[in-house]
Amino acid sequence: MARQYLKKATLTAQSGASDVSEIVTGILSDIEKGGDAAALDYAAKFDRYEGAVVLSAAEIEAACAQVSDKLKADIRFAHENVRTFAQAQKSTVANFEVEVVPGLIAGQKAIPVDAAGCYVPGGRYSHIASAIMTVTTAKVAGCKHITACSPPRPGVGVAPAIIYAAHICGADKILAMGGVQGVAAMTFGLFGLPKANILVGPGNQFVAEAKRILFGRVGIDMIAGPTDSLVLADKTADPLIVATDLVSQAEHGYNSPVWLVTDDQALAETVMDMVPGLIDDLPELNRENAFAAWRDYAEVIVCADREEMAACSDDYAPEHLTVQADDLDWWLDRLTCYGSLFLGEETTVSYGDKASGTNHVLPTSGAAGYTGGLSVHKYMKIVTWQRATREGSKPVAEATARISRLEGMEGHARAADVRLAKYFPGENFDLSADE
């Protein structure tokens, strides 16, 4: 049975994207040349904010005081879960050494980058959780300096809850600046900040384009497009739970795709009937985003069986993948392409987005086919080292000389030759590339 589309998207994340490269390139160039003053000019233009850019300790304390004890407790809970998971991730990368051949020892070291720049969106929604996800993982990785950057609201500044989250999670500096100018400030080391070695965190299309352009000068977590989510559901799934989960992710933005893949047409039809009512019940901004996302980007697909469902999901390589189906272990073993996986109705993408511990900065637009999401490892350089005794160096030098000459790289060969001549005087070696 071929996949049957009960609902087919009229747009995709790619077709809905705007070409903003020229605009972003111009802003980055202006700020690199003009420094702090140029960044402040763009902040006044785009953020419409002229308050303090680098928050002082007193300003951070004042903002934290505005956050309720209840919200503080929730942020601390989420922070602890993310930190626990990040510490477990870090433990999977170990320094080691191995004797490759007698007398030649090679090793690996994991070294955190010095400075991390964490972008925390604050436009449509105040992304408290993004501060937790990005700053906590950088701190656990061992970065020496962490800057959290978030767009301020006109006349108000950065949301106090974002400031509190960034502060308790370990940000060394908090920057009240958004968009391309915020990314540029962290990259170029403006306002007395160290130059970032890596930029992480979600953002709008301008932030994503800035990171793409700057990649190479700095590391980045990924180039993120609109968030996307896929639900795999069989006849055992609760249609209300499935429909609610789809709507919950569609509210991210007008161009956020959500997909339902099932082998039960009756379930699919029930979910499609439920979704419009659930969208109508949302607050205005959320409703507008979810309505447009469902209308233009959502798809509902009926497959023959669970194997075809899994193959379909892997083809989409969703950022978020939920399984509400029987035999969860089978799905865990079978599925291969996703940013983060949520097994069973007892968990949901919203948990991962906010507080369960796994990171919510994830690959979008099919990138889960080749990469995972933000983790402690993104902030760490896996480097290698070696040392050798003279005897250990001997067979490696011989092989190196011959391979180098076969490749036509005589300089490389002579770097091996000179060691053999020094360490083993009077001994003859066949170092030619001849058969």
Sequence and secondary structure as in RCSB ss.txt:
>XXXX:A:sequence
MARQYLKKATLTAQSGASDVSEIVTGILSDIEKGGDAAALDYAAKFDRYEGAVVLSAAEIEAACAQVSDKLKADI
RFAHENVRTFAQAQKSTVANFEVEVVPGLIAGQKAIPVDAAGCYVPGGRYSHIASAIMTVTTAKVAGCKHITACS
PPRPGVGVAPAIIYAAHICGADKILAMGGVQGVAAMTFGLFGLPKANILVGPGNQFVAEAKRILFGRVGIDMIAG
PTDSLVLADKTADPLIVATDLVSQAEHGYNSPVWLVTDDQALAETVMDMVPGLIDDLPELNRENAFAAWRDYAEV
IVCADREEMAACSDDYAPEHLTVQADDLDWWLDRLTCYGSLFLGEETTVSYGDKASGTNHVLPTSGAAGYTGGLS
VHKYMKIVTWQRATREGSKPVAEATARISRLEGMEGHARAADVRLAKYFPGENFDLSADE
>XXXX:A:secstr
   EEEE  S  TTTT    HHHHHHHHHHHHHHHHHHHHHHIIIII   S SB  HHHHHHHHHTS HHHHHHH
HHHHHHHHHHHHHHHTTS  EEEEEETTEEEEEEEEE SEEEEE   SSS  HHHHHHHHHHHHHHT SEEEEEE
  BTTTBS HHHHHHHHHHT SEEEE  HHHHHHHHHHT TT    SEEES   HHHHHHHHHHBTTBEES    
S  EEEEE TTS HHHHHHHHHHHHTT TT  EEEEES HHHHHHHHHHHHHHHHTS HHHHHHHHHHHHHT EE
EE SSHHHHHHHHHHH  SEEEEESS HHHHHHH    SEEEESTTS HHHHHHTSSS      TTGGGT     
GGGGEEEEEEEEE HHHHHHHHHHHHHHHHHHT HHHHHHHHHHHHHHSTT         
